[in-house]
């Protein structure tokens, strides 16, 4: 492999000293004529700065990592589409890391920050263990966590309000006359699983509906697992008239099962998902879903990290993104869904579905994810 030009070859090509080239390339004050000659020579020779050497000298890599459970999940893709342009505008490159929700891998990522391969980290762990909290406290670079962490964790944090999101969905279903509203969840030991399970029970209580264990099934946050969980649920409680699913992938699996079982959606069973991913609008029938602001959470996390990189001594901040309900055909039928627009529209939202609510300390509550 051929070696690229060095400052020595640039110096010879420009007819200046090596010290002059070094000063120009490092942005130090130099005569205007010298700057022009060095930059022209560098361009003609195709010089590319050695980022490794530069990072060793400046202790900055201009790189940020985003660690997520599944790089193929549309929620995380929506976040990436917002995180990357924010970082790029500030001169940072985004590196992606898929952890498969493995706690050991997430801890390795946190502990590896001491190796200075990135300047900061955005992560979204599905489980937050004591090991996570210890590693966050000892992290050698700024970290922003998307998802709930315990109060006092001392880390910048972006959250979704699952409690309000589930309540929006159940209020909507109740208003449509649904009373046997089942819940299909992901693992209950995860942050989103625990938050959404608690929110479901609270919403039932607020509507004066009884909690029935036969109407609850736990699987995983994947389409195939969602389908399996719904089959099990329908075998046990075939009289359900609505399904509240903990994410859109589970809901898509539910639509598959209901279609094969000859159950009409929404006439026989209404279906609601969570996350309002791109898949919701193109599903058949189109899927009513609770938007937890994936894109807004991604942007907020990137902005918090950049601010932390510039103001390392400030107090940790918490940003909570309000949910909205996008109503589509899976609950109201295709004709009525047209009234809400092609991509669905917010029927209700905590603060009009706009922006993020920021607090100076961690917000409590099981419903926050």
N, C-alpha and C positions, 0 to 999 in steps of 0.2 A: 504494500500500500504506500503510495507516494505521500511524502510529508508536505504539508502546506507551508506557505511562507512564514517566516519568523520576523521578529523586530529587526534582526540583523539584516535580512534580505531587504526589508522595507527601507532601512537606513541607507543601504548601498544604492537602492533604486532612486531614493529621494535626494541623495547627496547630502545627508545630514548625519548627525551623530546618533548612536544608539540611545543615549540619554534623552535627546530631543524627541525621538520616536516614543519612548516610554512616557514622557511627559504629555505628549499629545493624546496618546491612546488612553491615558488615565485621567484626562480632562483637567490637567494642571495648566496654570497660566504659561503661555508660550507665544512667541512672536507670530503675528497673523500669517506672514508669508510661510513660516515653517509649518504651521498648521495645515495650510493649503497643500503644500508639497507632500507632507506625510499622508494626509487623507487621500490625495490623488494616487499616490504610490500604493497605498493599502488597497484601494479599489481596483487598480489595474492588476495587482498581483492576486486578488481574490482572498485577501486576508480575513480570517475568522478568529475573533478573540478566543483564547483558551479559557472557557468558563470554569474549569476545575481549578486552574491556578488562580483565577480572579476570586473564586469563592473562598479559597484558602486564605487569601490575603484580606478580603473584606469580611469574612465569616458570614457571608450571605450567598445563597444559592439561586435566589429568585425563582424558587420552586415551592409549590404547596401541594400536599397530598390530600386526597379525599378517600377515606376508608369506609366502605359500605358493605352490606351483607351480600348483595347479589347484583353484579354489574348489569345484568339483563332486566332487572325489575324496572318497569316504566316510571315508578316514583323516583328512583335514583337518577334515571336518565333526565327527567324533568329538572331535577336539582342541578345536574351537571350543565345543562343548557343555560342556566342562570349563573352558576358559580364561575364558569370559565371566562365569559366576557368581562365580568367584574375584575377578575384577577388579571386577565390579559391587559386591560386598560391601565392597570397599575404596574405592569412590567413583570408579572409572574406567570410561570408555566404551571399547568395543572397536571398532576400525576394521579392516576386512578388505581385503587387497590381493592380487590374483592376478597372479603374475609370469610365468606360462606357462614357468617354468624358464629364463627369459631372464637370463643373467648380467648384461648391461648394465642391465636393469631393477632387478635386485637391488642392484647397486652404486649406482644412482640413489637407491633407497630408503635405503640406508645413509648416503650423503652428504647426503641431504636432511634428516637428523636435526638438522643445524645450523640449520634453519629453525624448529625448535621447534613443529612442528605436532602432535607427540605427545611424551609424557614418556618413552616407552620403546618398544622393539620386540622382538617375538618373531618369529624367522624360521626357515624350514626349507629351506635351499638344497639342490638335488639335486647341484650341483657346488660344490666349494669351491676357488676359485682363489687365486693370489697377490693378485689384486685384492681378493677378499673379505677376506683376512687384513689387508691394508693398510687397507681401509675400516673394518674392525672395530676396529683399533688406534686409528684417528683418530675414531671415532664420538663425536658430541657428546651422546649420550644413552645410557642403559643398554640393552644388547642381550643377549638370551638366544637361543642357537642350539639348535634341535632337530636332532639328527644329529651325526655325528662331525666334529670339527675337529682339526687337528694339535696334538700336545702343545705347550704353551707359547703357545697362541693368545691367552691372557689374557682369555677370555670365559666367562661362565656357559654351561653346556652340559648338555643332556639327551639321553641316548643310549638306543638299543635294542641288545640283544645279539643281533645276527643270527647270529653263529657258533653260539651255543647253540640258537637257534631252528631253524636248518637241521638241526643235529644231531638235535634232537628229532624232526623230520619224517622224516629218513632212517632213524633207529633204528626208528621206528614202521613204516615201509614194509618195512624189512628183516625185522622181526619177523613181518610178514604173509607172508613168503616171496618178496617182490619182489627181483629181482636186476638187471633192466634198467631202472634208475631214471634217466630223462632229466631234464634241467634246462632250463627255459624262463625266460630272464632278460630284464631291461630293459637299457638302454644300459650298457655296461661302464665308461664314463667317468664315471658318476654315483656318488655316495657309496653308495647302497643297492645298485646293480648290482655294483660292485667288491667290496663286503663279502659279498654273497650268493654271488658266483662263487667267491671264496676259501673261503667256508664249505662250499660243496658239495664242492669238491675235498678239503678236510680231512675231511669226514664220510665220503666214499668211502674214503679212506685208512684211517680208523679202523675201518671195517667190512671192510677187506681186499678191497674191490671195485675193479676197474680203472677208471681215468678214460678215457673214450672220447669223442673230440671229436664223433663222429657223434651222440652223445646230448645234445649241447648246442646250443641255438638261442637267438640274441639278437634281441629285437624292441624293444618299448617297453612302458611300464607302462599300457597301455590295452587294453580288451577286444578291439577289432578287431585290433590289432597282435598280441595274444596268440593270437588265432585264426589269423592268417596264419603266425605262427611255428610253431604246432603242426602246421598242414598241411604246412609245409616239413619239419618234423622227422619226421612220420609217413611222408612220401614217401621219406625217406632211411633211416629206421630203424623199419620197421613192426612190429618184434618187441618194442617197449618194453612193459613191464608196469606202469610207474608214471611219473607226471609230477610233478616238484617244480617248482612255479611261483613266481616271485619276488614276486608279489602276487596278491590275490584277483581283480583284474580280468583278469589273464592267465589265471588258472585258470577263470574263467567263460567266456572265449573258448575254452579247451581243452574244456570240457564241451560247448559248441556244436558244435565240430568232431567230437568223438568220437561224439556223438549222430547227426550226419548221416552219419558213416562206418560206422554200425552197430556201433561198438565199445561194449560194455557197461561201465558204470562202477558198481562197482569190479571186476566179475568178470574183464573183459579188461584194463582199465587203471585203476589207482587214481590219484586226483588229490589233491594237497595244494596249498593256497594259502598266502599269508602276509598278515598284518595282521588276520585275523579280523574283517572289517568286518561291518556289519549284513547285507550281501548274502550272506554265507556261509551263514547259517542258513536263508535263504529260497530258496537255489538248489535246482535239482532235478537230480540228488540233492543233498541238503545237503552243503556243502563242509567237509571237514576242513581246518583252517587253523591256522597258527602265529600266535598273538596276540603282537604286539610292544608291547602296552600303549599304544595311541594315546591313549586317554582319560587314562591315568595320566601319560603324557609331557606332554600338554597342561596338566594340573593342576600338575605339577612345574615346568613352564616359567613358568606364571603366578606361582606362589609364589616362585620364584627371582627373577623380575623385581621383584615387590613388595618383597622383602627387599633387593634391590640399590637400589631407589629410596629405601629408608629407611637403608641402610647402604652408602653408595657407596664406602667405602674398603676394604671387606673383600676378601680374596683370592677369585679366581674359584673357583667350585665346579662339580663334575661330578656329575650324577645318572644312574645307569644303571638302566633298568627291565628286569626279568627277563622272558623270554618264557614262554609256556605253549602247549601243544598242545591245541586243541579238536577232539576226534575226532567225525566225523560219517559220514554214509552213503557219501561218495565214496571212502572207503578200507575200511570194514568192512561196508557194506551197511546198508539201512534197519533191519532187525530188530535187528542188533547195536548200531546207533547208539542205539536206544532206551535201552539200558543206560546210556548216557552222559548222558541227559537231552535235553530238547527243543533246547537251544542248544549242546550239546556240553559236554564237561568236560575239564579238564586231565588228560591222561594222565600227563604228567611236567612238571616245571618246575624251574628252577634253584634257587629257594628257596621252593617251595610256591606259586609264582605270586603272592606277596603283596608289595605295596609296591615301593619303589625302593631300590637300593643307592647310597649317596652316598659320594663320595671327595673328598678335598681337592685333588686334582690330576687332570689329564687322564689317562684310562686308555688305554693303547696297545692295539694289536691290530686287524687288518684286519676282524675279524668284528663289530666294534662299529659300529652305524649310528645 
